[in-house]
Amino acid sequence: MTLEIALDADEEWDSSTDWARLADAAARSAILESAFPQLAAAARSVEISVRLTSDAEVRVLNAEWRGKDKPTNVLSFPMLEEDELNQAMVAGPELLLGDLVLARGVCESEAADKGVAVATHATHLMVHGTLHLLGYDHGDDDEAEDMEAREVRALARLGIADPYQVND
């Protein structure tokens, strides 16, 4: 698969971190753990846009698109329907999977609460967001359990421990 990550990072995101590489690895891993692993072998290019920005920008987007006037860790804006994802092996133009937007302050705060590096937590959020782009959700217990299991497996592929495991 030719995966293209169109990344745009605000100056508040640490420029010494290779965010494009992390986003690429997170997306690939999420795709392989999804119901659409064929995307990994598709002849068509797959593109994901990733915006690393401020809490303020995410708050505006969250209010506009979700009716929630507060920042959140990651927003996902899918662009493909399930039938389009199932057609990945059919010759055609690039597949625009969708957009991910991460909020720096929320990500940093959650990483501190979990005792992990910001890059590690951001990678988790990118896996989570990519699964949303692929049609996964956590609206009910069964969906949440399935999505969480896929996240854990995708993160394990990247050498990242289960972020849901409670340490006593």
Helices and strands as residue ranges (DSSP letters): E 2-9, H 19-32, G 37-41, E 45-53, H 55-66, E 74-78, H 82-86, E 95-103, H 104-114, H 118-133, H 141-157
